[in-house]
Amino acid sequence: MKKAGYNLLWLGFVILIGFAACRGEEVGTASYFLDNQSSYNLISRNWGNEVIVNSKEKVKIGGAASFGGNPGIGGDLILYRDSLGTEIVAYEQIPIDVTLWIVEEQGNTTYGSFHFTMVLTDNMLK
């Protein structure tokens, strides 16, 4: 069920991009990834998605689009992990500090497409 919601959100995002392209407007896009190099499985509930990121896995946890510019990355990042059957906060970045993320430009258009990746290790977790 959670996967279906994520797919509908992604479909809406694709339709938004297609609509903008038909109107001739530039749209900037951003994709947010978590590179979980810790020994724990982590849960992200950011940007309207719930995503489980297994240990030693890199997964897209969100994205955004913006007419007339790149949306960048904003808001908060709160990640959870299981501790003896109870979810606890494992990592917080409130507000997001983009200097802690790896930023990669994916296109060479005016507004571009960017990937933002947060790499987490055991010593960064609570």
C-alpha positions as CSV (number, residue, x, y, z in Angstrom):
1,M,0.0,0.0,0.0
2,K,2.8,2.4,0.9
3,K,4.5,1.6,-2.5
4,A,1.2,2.4,-4.3
5,G,1.1,5.9,-2.7
6,Y,4.7,6.5,-3.7
7,N,4.0,5.4,-7.3
8,L,1.0,7.8,-7.4
9,L,3.1,10.6,-6.1
10,W,5.8,9.9,-8.7
11,L,3.1,9.7,-11.5
12,G,1.9,13.2,-10.4
13,F,5.4,14.5,-10.6
14,V,5.9,13.1,-14.1
15,I,2.6,14.6,-15.2
16,L,3.7,18.0,-13.8
17,I,6.9,17.8,-15.7
18,G,5.1,16.9,-18.9
19,F,2.6,19.7,-18.5
20,A,5.4,22.2,-18.0
21,A,7.2,20.9,-21.1
22,C,4.1,21.4,-23.2
23,R,3.8,25.0,-22.1
24,G,7.4,25.6,-22.9
25,E,8.4,26.4,-19.4
26,E,11.7,25.3,-17.7
27,V,11.3,23.0,-14.7
28,G,14.1,22.3,-12.3
29,T,14.0,18.9,-10.5
30,A,15.7,17.6,-7.5
31,S,16.0,14.0,-6.2
32,Y,16.9,13.1,-2.7
33,F,18.8,10.0,-1.8
34,L,19.9,8.3,1.4
35,D,23.1,6.3,1.2
36,N,22.9,4.2,4.3
37,Q,26.4,2.9,5.1
38,S,25.4,2.2,8.7
39,S,24.7,-1.3,10.1
40,Y,21.0,-0.4,10.8
41,N,18.0,-0.4,8.5
42,L,16.5,3.2,8.5
43,I,13.1,4.5,7.9
44,S,12.5,7.9,6.2
45,R,9.1,9.6,6.4
46,N,10.2,12.8,4.6
47,W,8.7,14.7,1.6
48,G,5.4,12.7,1.9
49,N,7.0,9.3,1.4
50,E,7.8,6.4,3.8
51,V,10.8,4.5,2.6
52,I,12.8,1.8,4.3
53,V,16.5,2.0,3.5
54,N,18.3,-1.1,4.3
55,S,21.9,-1.2,5.6
56,K,24.5,-0.7,2.9
57,E,21.8,0.5,0.4
58,K,21.3,3.7,-1.5
59,V,17.7,4.6,-2.1
60,K,15.7,7.6,-3.4
61,I,13.7,9.0,-0.5
62,G,12.0,12.0,-2.2
63,G,12.0,14.6,-4.9
64,A,10.7,18.0,-5.9
65,A,10.2,20.1,-9.0
66,S,9.9,23.9,-9.5
67,F,8.9,26.1,-12.4
68,G,11.5,28.6,-13.3
69,G,14.3,27.3,-11.1
70,N,15.7,24.4,-9.2
71,P,13.8,23.5,-6.0
72,G,17.0,22.6,-4.1
73,I,16.5,20.8,-0.8
74,G,14.7,22.1,2.2
75,G,12.7,21.1,5.2
76,D,13.8,18.6,7.8
77,L,15.4,15.1,7.7
78,I,14.3,12.7,10.5
79,L,15.3,9.0,10.2
80,Y,14.1,6.2,12.5
81,R,15.4,2.7,13.3
82,D,14.0,-0.2,15.2
83,S,15.3,-0.8,18.8
84,L,13.8,-3.9,20.4
85,G,10.5,-3.4,18.6
86,T,10.2,0.3,19.2
87,E,11.0,3.0,16.6
88,I,13.5,5.6,17.8
89,V,14.9,8.6,16.1
90,A,18.3,7.6,14.7
91,Y,19.2,10.8,12.9
92,E,17.9,14.4,12.7
93,Q,18.9,17.3,10.5
94,I,16.6,20.2,11.4
95,P,16.6,22.2,9.2
96,I,18.5,20.5,6.4
97,D,22.1,21.6,6.0
98,V,22.9,21.2,2.3
99,T,26.6,21.4,3.1
100,L,26.3,17.9,4.6
101,W,24.9,16.5,1.3
102,I,26.6,15.5,-1.9
103,V,25.2,17.6,-4.7
104,E,25.4,16.3,-8.3
105,E,24.1,18.2,-11.3
106,Q,22.4,15.7,-13.7
107,G,21.7,18.0,-16.7
108,N,23.2,21.1,-18.3
109,T,20.0,23.1,-18.9
110,T,19.4,26.4,-17.3
111,Y,17.3,25.0,-14.4
112,G,18.8,21.5,-14.3
113,S,18.3,18.4,-12.5
114,F,20.1,17.7,-9.3
115,H,20.7,14.7,-7.1
116,F,21.2,15.3,-3.3
117,T,22.7,12.4,-1.4
118,M,23.1,12.1,2.3
119,V,25.6,9.4,3.4
120,L,25.1,8.1,6.9
121,T,27.5,5.9,8.9
122,D,27.1,4.3,12.4
123,N,29.0,7.1,14.1
124,M,26.5,9.6,12.9
125,L,23.5,7.9,14.4
126,K,22.0,8.3,17.8
